[in-house]
Amino acid sequence: MTKRIGTTFTAELESAGLLGLPFAWGEDGAFQFDERMTPEQIAQVKAVYTAHDPGTPESKSPDYELK
């Protein structure tokens, strides 16, 4: 099951240091990961998506630290 992606998702990926990796997403929550991405990178993107609240206003976008 997927959830919609809200307006803060790009900022959340950037906070996690993941923006710029070779993957794409649709507003419906579907992802396409390039074969060059590692399983760890994919898991990190999915973790940001799992924590993502599509209803969060842009000014309240959380900061993410991946460990």
N, CA, C and O atoms as a Maestro MAE file, in Angstrom:
{
 s_m_m2io_version
 :::
 2.0.0
}

f_m_ct {
 s_m_title
 :::
 protein
 m_atom[268] {
  # First column is atom index #
  i_m_mmod_type
  r_m_x_coord
  r_m_y_coord
  r_m_z_coord
  i_m_residue_number
  s_m_chain_name
  s_m_pdb_residue_name
  s_m_pdb_atom_name
  i_m_atomic_number
  :::
  1 25 0.840 -1.180 0.000 1 A "MET " " N  " 7
  2 3 0.000 0.000 0.000 1 A "MET " " CA " 6
  3 2 0.884 1.242 0.000 1 A "MET " " C  " 6
  4 15 1.876 1.308 0.726 1 A "MET " " O  " 8
  5 25 0.529 2.196 -0.795 2 A "THR " " N  " 7
  6 3 1.299 3.432 -0.874 2 A "THR " " CA " 6
  7 2 0.458 4.586 -0.357 2 A "THR " " C  " 6
  8 15 -0.769 4.513 -0.291 2 A "THR " " O  " 8
  9 25 1.149 5.643 0.002 3 A "LYS " " N  " 7
  10 3 0.455 6.868 0.406 3 A "LYS " " CA " 6
  11 2 0.932 7.989 -0.504 3 A "LYS " " C  " 6
  12 15 2.020 7.923 -1.077 3 A "LYS " " O  " 8
  13 25 0.122 8.994 -0.625 4 A "ARG " " N  " 7
  14 3 0.491 10.151 -1.446 4 A "ARG " " CA " 6
  15 2 1.713 10.829 -0.861 4 A "ARG " " C  " 6
  16 15 1.985 10.720 0.334 4 A "ARG " " O  " 8
  17 25 2.441 11.524 -1.702 5 A "ILE " " N  " 7
  18 3 3.613 12.274 -1.269 5 A "ILE " " CA " 6
  19 2 3.243 13.751 -1.270 5 A "ILE " " C  " 6
  20 15 2.762 14.286 -2.268 5 A "ILE " " O  " 8
  21 25 3.475 14.398 -0.133 6 A "GLY " " N  " 7
  22 3 3.139 15.810 0.019 6 A "GLY " " CA " 6
  23 2 4.268 16.734 -0.410 6 A "GLY " " C  " 6
  24 15 5.303 16.295 -0.910 6 A "GLY " " O  " 8
  25 25 4.044 18.010 -0.204 7 A "THR " " N  " 7
  26 3 4.965 19.043 -0.678 7 A "THR " " CA " 6
  27 2 6.275 19.102 0.092 7 A "THR " " C  " 6
  28 15 7.229 19.719 -0.382 7 A "THR " " O  " 8
  29 25 6.352 18.485 1.256 8 A "THR " " N  " 7
  30 3 7.578 18.562 2.062 8 A "THR " " CA " 6
  31 2 8.564 17.437 1.768 8 A "THR " " C  " 6
  32 15 9.674 17.441 2.302 8 A "THR " " O  " 8
  33 25 8.187 16.481 0.936 9 A "PHE " " N  " 7
  34 3 9.023 15.295 0.738 9 A "PHE " " CA " 6
  35 2 10.406 15.627 0.185 9 A "PHE " " C  " 6
  36 15 11.398 15.042 0.622 9 A "PHE " " O  " 8
  37 25 10.487 16.538 -0.749 10 A "THR " " N  " 7
  38 3 11.791 16.915 -1.307 10 A "THR " " CA " 6
  39 2 12.694 17.484 -0.219 10 A "THR " " C  " 6
  40 15 13.871 17.131 -0.148 10 A "THR " " O  " 8
  41 25 12.164 18.355 0.624 11 A "ALA " " N  " 7
  42 3 12.954 18.933 1.718 11 A "ALA " " CA " 6
  43 2 13.375 17.860 2.716 11 A "ALA " " C  " 6
  44 15 14.475 17.928 3.266 11 A "ALA " " O  " 8
  45 25 12.528 16.884 2.954 12 A "GLU " " N  " 7
  46 3 12.855 15.791 3.870 12 A "GLU " " CA " 6
  47 2 13.997 14.943 3.309 12 A "GLU " " C  " 6
  48 15 14.898 14.545 4.047 12 A "GLU " " O  " 8
  49 25 13.957 14.668 2.011 13 A "LEU " " N  " 7
  50 3 15.053 13.933 1.373 13 A "LEU " " CA " 6
  51 2 16.349 14.731 1.443 13 A "LEU " " C  " 6
  52 15 17.416 14.171 1.696 13 A "LEU " " O  " 8
  53 25 16.256 16.035 1.219 14 A "GLU " " N  " 7
  54 3 17.440 16.887 1.280 14 A "GLU " " CA " 6
  55 2 18.029 16.894 2.690 14 A "GLU " " C  " 6
  56 15 19.247 16.810 2.848 14 A "GLU " " O  " 8
  57 25 17.189 16.991 3.707 15 A "SER " " N  " 7
  58 3 17.657 16.965 5.095 15 A "SER " " CA " 6
  59 2 18.367 15.658 5.426 15 A "SER " " C  " 6
  60 15 19.289 15.628 6.241 15 A "SER " " O  " 8
  61 25 17.927 14.583 4.788 16 A "ALA " " N  " 7
  62 3 18.528 13.268 5.027 16 A "ALA " " CA " 6
  63 2 19.761 13.026 4.162 16 A "ALA " " C  " 6
  64 15 20.401 11.981 4.276 16 A "ALA " " O  " 8
  65 25 20.099 13.987 3.295 17 A "GLY " " N  " 7
  66 3 21.264 13.831 2.432 17 A "GLY " " CA " 6
  67 2 21.042 12.880 1.272 17 A "GLY " " C  " 6
  68 15 21.996 12.309 0.743 17 A "GLY " " O  " 8
  69 25 19.795 12.704 0.873 18 A "LEU " " N  " 7
  70 3 19.465 11.730 -0.170 18 A "LEU " " CA " 6
  71 2 19.087 12.362 -1.501 18 A "LEU " " C  " 6
  72 15 19.004 11.665 -2.512 18 A "LEU " " O  " 8
  73 25 18.861 13.644 -1.516 19 A "LEU " " N  " 7
  74 3 18.478 14.312 -2.752 19 A "LEU " " CA " 6
  75 2 19.658 14.274 -3.719 19 A "LEU " " C  " 6
  76 15 20.792 14.554 -3.331 19 A "LEU " " O  " 8
  77 25 19.394 13.934 -4.952 20 A "GLY " " N  " 7
  78 3 20.454 13.837 -5.947 20 A "GLY " " CA " 6
  79 2 20.834 12.401 -6.279 20 A "GLY " " C  " 6
  80 15 21.540 12.158 -7.258 20 A "GLY " " O  " 8
  81 25 20.372 11.447 -5.472 21 A "LEU " " N  " 7
  82 3 20.602 10.045 -5.816 21 A "LEU " " CA " 6
  83 2 19.715 9.682 -7.009 21 A "LEU " " C  " 6
  84 15 18.699 10.334 -7.251 21 A "LEU " " O  " 8
  85 25 20.102 8.639 -7.757 22 A "PRO " " N  " 7
  86 3 19.357 8.307 -8.974 22 A "PRO " " CA " 6
  87 2 18.071 7.515 -8.709 22 A "PRO " " C  " 6
  88 15 18.038 6.291 -8.844 22 A "PRO " " O  " 8
  89 25 17.027 8.235 -8.334 23 A "PHE " " N  " 7
  90 3 15.713 7.628 -8.166 23 A "PHE " " CA " 6
  91 2 14.650 8.677 -8.452 23 A "PHE " " C  " 6
  92 15 14.918 9.879 -8.471 23 A "PHE " " O  " 8
  93 25 13.446 8.191 -8.672 24 A "ALA " " N  " 7
  94 3 12.320 9.078 -8.958 24 A "ALA " " CA " 6
  95 2 11.111 8.586 -8.181 24 A "ALA " " C  " 6
  96 15 11.035 7.423 -7.782 24 A "ALA " " O  " 8
  97 25 10.161 9.502 -7.973 25 A "TRP " " N  " 7
  98 3 8.931 9.137 -7.293 25 A "TRP " " CA " 6
  99 2 7.767 9.877 -7.913 25 A "TRP " " C  " 6
  100 15 7.922 10.935 -8.525 25 A "TRP " " O  " 8
  101 25 6.603 9.291 -7.738 26 A "GLY " " N  " 7
  102 3 5.376 9.933 -8.193 26 A "GLY " " CA " 6
  103 2 4.579 10.408 -6.995 26 A "GLY " " C  " 6
  104 15 4.814 9.962 -5.872 26 A "GLY " " O  " 8
  105 25 3.645 11.304 -7.226 27 A "GLU " " N  " 7
  106 3 2.815 11.818 -6.139 27 A "GLU " " CA " 6
  107 2 2.031 10.715 -5.440 27 A "GLU " " C  " 6
  108 15 1.609 10.881 -4.296 27 A "GLU " " O  " 8
  109 25 1.834 9.582 -6.129 28 A "ASP " " N  " 7
  110 3 1.069 8.474 -5.565 28 A "ASP " " CA " 6
  111 2 1.899 7.580 -4.655 28 A "ASP " " C  " 6
  112 15 1.372 6.615 -4.100 28 A "ASP " " O  " 8
  113 25 3.198 7.882 -4.486 29 A "GLY " " N  " 7
  114 3 4.053 7.093 -3.606 29 A "GLY " " CA " 6
  115 2 4.794 5.968 -4.304 29 A "GLY " " C  " 6
  116 15 5.435 5.153 -3.640 29 A "GLY " " O  " 8
  117 25 4.723 5.904 -5.617 30 A "ALA " " N  " 7
  118 3 5.458 4.887 -6.369 30 A "ALA " " CA " 6
  119 2 6.888 5.381 -6.611 30 A "ALA " " C  " 6
  120 15 7.102 6.540 -6.965 30 A "ALA " " O  " 8
  121 25 7.862 4.486 -6.416 31 A "PHE " " N  " 7
  122 3 9.271 4.827 -6.591 31 A "PHE " " CA " 6
  123 2 9.877 4.015 -7.722 31 A "PHE " " C  " 6
  124 15 9.449 2.896 -8.007 31 A "PHE " " O  " 8
  125 25 10.884 4.602 -8.361 32 A "GLN " " N  " 7
  126 3 11.732 3.892 -9.320 32 A "GLN " " CA " 6
  127 2 13.169 4.146 -8.880 32 A "GLN " " C  " 6
  128 15 13.625 5.289 -8.854 32 A "GLN " " O  " 8
  129 25 13.881 3.071 -8.536 33 A "PHE " " N  " 7
  130 3 15.260 3.177 -8.083 33 A "PHE " " CA " 6
  131 2 16.196 2.701 -9.185 33 A "PHE " " C  " 6
  132 15 16.006 1.625 -9.751 33 A "PHE " " O  " 8
  133 25 17.203 3.504 -9.483 34 A "ASP " " N  " 7
  134 3 18.209 3.144 -10.472 34 A "ASP " " CA " 6
  135 2 19.036 1.977 -9.934 34 A "ASP " " C  " 6
  136 15 19.220 1.847 -8.723 34 A "ASP " " O  " 8
  137 25 19.524 1.143 -10.822 35 A "GLU " " N  " 7
  138 3 20.318 -0.026 -10.423 35 A "GLU " " CA " 6
  139 2 21.626 0.353 -9.736 35 A "GLU " " C  " 6
  140 15 22.237 -0.490 -9.080 35 A "GLU " " O  " 8
  141 25 22.065 1.597 -9.871 36 A "ARG " " N  " 7
  142 3 23.301 2.035 -9.211 36 A "ARG " " CA " 6
  143 2 23.119 2.312 -7.723 36 A "ARG " " C  " 6
  144 15 24.102 2.452 -6.996 36 A "ARG " " O  " 8
  145 25 21.884 2.390 -7.266 37 A "MET " " N  " 7
  146 3 21.650 2.647 -5.842 37 A "MET " " CA " 6
  147 2 21.907 1.384 -5.035 37 A "MET " " C  " 6
  148 15 21.575 0.277 -5.460 37 A "MET " " O  " 8
  149 25 22.502 1.570 -3.869 38 A "THR " " N  " 7
  150 3 22.776 0.439 -2.987 38 A "THR " " CA " 6
  151 2 21.514 0.093 -2.195 38 A "THR " " C  " 6
  152 15 20.617 0.925 -2.059 38 A "THR " " O  " 8
  153 25 21.445 -1.133 -1.674 39 A "PRO " " N  " 7
  154 3 20.305 -1.486 -0.824 39 A "PRO " " CA " 6
  155 2 20.169 -0.544 0.384 39 A "PRO " " C  " 6
  156 15 19.055 -0.242 0.812 39 A "PRO " " O  " 8
  157 25 21.287 -0.088 0.922 40 A "GLU " " N  " 7
  158 3 21.238 0.838 2.059 40 A "GLU " " CA " 6
  159 2 20.608 2.176 1.648 40 A "GLU " " C  " 6
  160 15 19.784 2.723 2.381 40 A "GLU " " O  " 8
  161 25 20.990 2.694 0.496 41 A "GLN " " N  " 7
  162 3 20.417 3.959 0.023 41 A "GLN " " CA " 6
  163 2 18.910 3.824 -0.209 41 A "GLN " " C  " 6
  164 15 18.139 4.716 0.145 41 A "GLN " " O  " 8
  165 25 18.505 2.718 -0.795 42 A "ILE " " N  " 7
  166 3 17.081 2.481 -1.037 42 A "ILE " " CA " 6
  167 2 16.334 2.409 0.291 42 A "ILE " " C  " 6
  168 15 15.250 2.977 0.428 42 A "ILE " " O  " 8
  169 25 16.908 1.715 1.261 43 A "ALA " " N  " 7
  170 3 16.283 1.611 2.586 43 A "ALA " " CA " 6
  171 2 16.162 2.979 3.244 43 A "ALA " " C  " 6
  172 15 15.172 3.254 3.922 43 A "ALA " " O  " 8
  173 25 17.158 3.836 3.052 44 A "GLN " " N  " 7
  174 3 17.106 5.176 3.636 44 A "GLN " " CA " 6
  175 2 15.995 6.009 3.002 44 A "GLN " " C  " 6
  176 15 15.274 6.719 3.704 44 A "GLN " " O  " 8
  177 25 15.854 5.928 1.696 45 A "VAL " " N  " 7
  178 3 14.772 6.652 1.015 45 A "VAL " " CA " 6
  179 2 13.422 6.139 1.516 45 A "VAL " " C  " 6
  180 15 12.522 6.927 1.804 45 A "VAL " " O  " 8
  181 25 13.287 4.832 1.618 46 A "LYS " " N  " 7
  182 3 12.032 4.247 2.092 46 A "LYS " " CA " 6
  183 2 11.741 4.642 3.539 46 A "LYS " " C  " 6
  184 15 10.578 4.803 3.911 46 A "LYS " " O  " 8
  185 25 12.783 4.800 4.359 47 A "ALA " " N  " 7
  186 3 12.587 5.233 5.747 47 A "ALA " " CA " 6
  187 2 12.049 6.660 5.804 47 A "ALA " " C  " 6
  188 15 11.171 6.962 6.612 47 A "ALA " " O  " 8
  189 25 12.570 7.531 4.955 48 A "VAL " " N  " 7
  190 3 12.057 8.907 4.900 48 A "VAL " " CA " 6
  191 2 10.601 8.879 4.445 48 A "VAL " " C  " 6
  192 15 9.762 9.594 4.993 48 A "VAL " " O  " 8
  193 25 10.303 8.059 3.448 49 A "TYR " " N  " 7
  194 3 8.926 7.941 2.956 49 A "TYR " " CA " 6
  195 2 7.991 7.414 4.044 49 A "TYR " " C  " 6
  196 15 6.877 7.914 4.201 49 A "TYR " " O  " 8
  197 25 8.433 6.418 4.783 50 A "THR " " N  " 7
  198 3 7.611 5.845 5.847 50 A "THR " " CA " 6
  199 2 7.280 6.890 6.906 50 A "THR " " C  " 6
  200 15 6.156 6.940 7.407 50 A "THR " " O  " 8
  201 25 8.261 7.723 7.245 51 A "ALA " " N  " 7
  202 3 8.061 8.761 8.259 51 A "ALA " " CA " 6
  203 2 7.326 9.984 7.711 51 A "ALA " " C  " 6
  204 15 6.847 10.817 8.481 51 A "ALA " " O  " 8
  205 25 7.237 10.094 6.400 52 A "HIS " " N  " 7
  206 3 6.647 11.266 5.747 52 A "HIS " " CA " 6
  207 2 5.156 11.385 6.046 52 A "HIS " " C  " 6
  208 15 4.408 10.413 5.943 52 A "HIS " " O  " 8
  209 25 4.742 12.582 6.416 53 A "ASP " " N  " 7
  210 3 3.325 12.903 6.607 53 A "ASP " " CA " 6
  211 2 2.920 13.844 5.480 53 A "ASP " " C  " 6
  212 15 3.304 15.013 5.491 53 A "ASP " " O  " 8
  213 25 2.154 13.360 4.512 54 A "PRO " " N  " 7
  214 3 1.823 14.194 3.363 54 A "PRO " " CA " 6
  215 2 1.016 15.443 3.715 54 A "PRO " " C  " 6
  216 15 0.915 16.357 2.897 54 A "PRO " " O  " 8
  217 25 0.451 15.495 4.899 55 A "GLY " " N  " 7
  218 3 -0.335 16.653 5.301 55 A "GLY " " CA " 6
  219 2 0.456 17.720 6.029 55 A "GLY " " C  " 6
  220 15 -0.104 18.750 6.402 55 A "GLY " " O  " 8
  221 25 1.755 17.498 6.242 56 A "THR " " N  " 7
  222 3 2.583 18.461 6.956 56 A "THR " " CA " 6
  223 2 2.785 19.714 6.109 56 A "THR " " C  " 6
  224 15 3.195 19.621 4.952 56 A "THR " " O  " 8
  225 25 2.499 20.892 6.684 57 A "PRO " " N  " 7
  226 3 2.775 22.130 5.940 57 A "PRO " " CA " 6
  227 2 4.271 22.299 5.710 57 A "PRO " " C  " 6
  228 15 5.077 21.843 6.520 57 A "PRO " " O  " 8
  229 25 4.644 22.944 4.622 58 A "GLU " " N  " 7
  230 3 6.060 23.094 4.277 58 A "GLU " " CA " 6
  231 2 6.878 23.721 5.387 58 A "GLU " " C  " 6
  232 15 8.031 23.335 5.577 58 A "GLU " " O  " 8
  233 25 6.337 24.657 6.115 59 A "SER " " N  " 7
  234 3 7.102 25.337 7.162 59 A "SER " " CA " 6
  235 2 7.382 24.442 8.361 59 A "SER " " C  " 6
  236 15 8.197 24.796 9.213 59 A "SER " " O  " 8
  237 25 6.720 23.283 8.442 60 A "LYS " " N  " 7
  238 3 6.908 22.393 9.579 60 A "LYS " " CA " 6
  239 2 7.589 21.086 9.190 60 A "LYS " " C  " 6
  240 15 7.468 20.093 9.907 60 A "LYS " " O  " 8
  241 25 8.290 21.071 8.087 61 A "SER " " N  " 7
  242 3 8.969 19.870 7.622 61 A "SER " " CA " 6
  243 2 10.039 19.452 8.621 61 A "SER " " C  " 6
  244 15 10.879 20.270 8.995 61 A "SER " " O  " 8
  245 25 10.027 18.187 9.063 62 A "PRO " " N  " 7
  246 3 11.007 17.747 10.053 62 A "PRO " " CA " 6
  247 2 12.398 17.573 9.458 62 A "PRO " " C  " 6
  248 15 12.555 17.386 8.252 62 A "PRO " " O  " 8
  249 25 13.391 17.637 10.318 63 A "ASP " " N  " 7
  250 3 14.763 17.332 9.918 63 A "ASP " " CA " 6
  251 2 14.993 15.853 10.169 63 A "ASP " " C  " 6
  252 15 14.511 15.304 11.160 63 A "ASP " " O  " 8
  253 25 15.719 15.213 9.283 64 A "TYR " " N  " 7
  254 3 15.995 13.795 9.409 64 A "TYR " " CA " 6
  255 2 17.479 13.572 9.557 64 A "TYR " " C  " 6
  256 15 18.288 14.216 8.888 64 A "TYR " " O  " 8
  257 25 17.828 12.662 10.431 65 A "GLU " " N  " 7
  258 3 19.204 12.198 10.547 65 A "GLU " " CA " 6
  259 2 19.169 10.702 10.379 65 A "GLU " " C  " 6
  260 15 18.533 10.000 11.165 65 A "GLU " " O  " 8
  261 25 19.841 10.209 9.372 66 A "LEU " " N  " 7
  262 3 19.913 8.770 9.166 66 A "LEU " " CA " 6
  263 2 21.172 8.256 9.811 66 A "LEU " " C  " 6
  264 15 22.241 8.857 9.706 66 A "LEU " " O  " 8
  265 25 21.029 7.147 10.473 67 A "LYS " " N  " 7
  266 3 22.176 6.566 11.167 67 A "LYS " " CA " 6
  267 2 22.679 5.361 10.432 67 A "LYS " " C  " 6
  268 15 23.645 4.733 10.865 67 A "LYS " " O  " 8
  :::
 }
 m_bond[267] {
  # First column is bond index #
  i_m_from
  i_m_to
  i_m_order
  :::
  1 1 2 1
  2 2 3 1
  3 3 4 2
  4 3 5 1
  5 5 6 1
  6 6 7 1
  7 7 8 2
  8 7 9 1
  9 9 10 1
  10 10 11 1
  11 11 12 2
  12 11 13 1
  13 13 14 1
  14 14 15 1
  15 15 16 2
  16 15 17 1
  17 17 18 1
  18 18 19 1
  19 19 20 2
  20 19 21 1
  21 21 22 1
  22 22 23 1
  23 23 24 2
  24 23 25 1
  25 25 26 1
  26 26 27 1
  27 27 28 2
  28 27 29 1
  29 29 30 1
  30 30 31 1
  31 31 32 2
  32 31 33 1
  33 33 34 1
  34 34 35 1
  35 35 36 2
  36 35 37 1
  37 37 38 1
  38 38 39 1
  39 39 40 2
  40 39 41 1
  41 41 42 1
  42 42 43 1
  43 43 44 2
  44 43 45 1
  45 45 46 1
  46 46 47 1
  47 47 48 2
  48 47 49 1
  49 49 50 1
  50 50 51 1
  51 51 52 2
  52 51 53 1
  53 53 54 1
  54 54 55 1
  55 55 56 2
  56 55 57 1
  57 57 58 1
  58 58 59 1
  59 59 60 2
  60 59 61 1
  61 61 62 1
  62 62 63 1
  63 63 64 2
  64 63 65 1
  65 65 66 1
  66 66 67 1
  67 67 68 2
  68 67 69 1
  69 69 70 1
  70 70 71 1
  71 71 72 2
  72 71 73 1
  73 73 74 1
  74 74 75 1
  75 75 76 2
  76 75 77 1
  77 77 78 1
  78 78 79 1
  79 79 80 2
  80 79 81 1
  81 81 82 1
  82 82 83 1
  83 83 84 2
  84 83 85 1
  85 85 86 1
  86 86 87 1
  87 87 88 2
  88 87 89 1
  89 89 90 1
  90 90 91 1
  91 91 92 2
  92 91 93 1
  93 93 94 1
  94 94 95 1
  95 95 96 2
  96 95 97 1
  97 97 98 1
  98 98 99 1
  99 99 100 2
  100 99 101 1
  101 101 102 1
  102 102 103 1
  103 103 104 2
  104 103 105 1
  105 105 106 1
  106 106 107 1
  107 107 108 2
  108 107 109 1
  109 109 110 1
  110 110 111 1
  111 111 112 2
  112 111 113 1
  113 113 114 1
  114 114 115 1
  115 115 116 2
  116 115 117 1
  117 117 118 1
  118 118 119 1
  119 119 120 2
  120 119 121 1
  121 121 122 1
  122 122 123 1
  123 123 124 2
  124 123 125 1
  125 125 126 1
  126 126 127 1
  127 127 128 2
  128 127 129 1
  129 129 130 1
  130 130 131 1
  131 131 132 2
  132 131 133 1
  133 133 134 1
  134 134 135 1
  135 135 136 2
  136 135 137 1
  137 137 138 1
  138 138 139 1
  139 139 140 2
  140 139 141 1
  141 141 142 1
  142 142 143 1
  143 143 144 2
  144 143 145 1
  145 145 146 1
  146 146 147 1
  147 147 148 2
  148 147 149 1
  149 149 150 1
  150 150 151 1
  151 151 152 2
  152 151 153 1
  153 153 154 1
  154 154 155 1
  155 155 156 2
  156 155 157 1
  157 157 158 1
  158 158 159 1
  159 159 160 2
  160 159 161 1
  161 161 162 1
  162 162 163 1
  163 163 164 2
  164 163 165 1
  165 165 166 1
  166 166 167 1
  167 167 168 2
  168 167 169 1
  169 169 170 1
  170 170 171 1
  171 171 172 2
  172 171 173 1
  173 173 174 1
  174 174 175 1
  175 175 176 2
  176 175 177 1
  177 177 178 1
  178 178 179 1
  179 179 180 2
  180 179 181 1
  181 181 182 1
  182 182 183 1
  183 183 184 2
  184 183 185 1
  185 185 186 1
  186 186 187 1
  187 187 188 2
  188 187 189 1
  189 189 190 1
  190 190 191 1
  191 191 192 2
  192 191 193 1
  193 193 194 1
  194 194 195 1
  195 195 196 2
  196 195 197 1
  197 197 198 1
  198 198 199 1
  199 199 200 2
  200 199 201 1
  201 201 202 1
  202 202 203 1
  203 203 204 2
  204 203 205 1
  205 205 206 1
  206 206 207 1
  207 207 208 2
  208 207 209 1
  209 209 210 1
  210 210 211 1
  211 211 212 2
  212 211 213 1
  213 213 214 1
  214 214 215 1
  215 215 216 2
  216 215 217 1
  217 217 218 1
  218 218 219 1
  219 219 220 2
  220 219 221 1
  221 221 222 1
  222 222 223 1
  223 223 224 2
  224 223 225 1
  225 225 226 1
  226 226 227 1
  227 227 228 2
  228 227 229 1
  229 229 230 1
  230 230 231 1
  231 231 232 2
  232 231 233 1
  233 233 234 1
  234 234 235 1
  235 235 236 2
  236 235 237 1
  237 237 238 1
  238 238 239 1
  239 239 240 2
  240 239 241 1
  241 241 242 1
  242 242 243 1
  243 243 244 2
  244 243 245 1
  245 245 246 1
  246 246 247 1
  247 247 248 2
  248 247 249 1
  249 249 250 1
  250 250 251 1
  251 251 252 2
  252 251 253 1
  253 253 254 1
  254 254 255 1
  255 255 256 2
  256 255 257 1
  257 257 258 1
  258 258 259 1
  259 259 260 2
  260 259 261 1
  261 261 262 1
  262 262 263 1
  263 263 264 2
  264 263 265 1
  265 265 266 1
  266 266 267 1
  267 267 268 2
  :::
 }
}
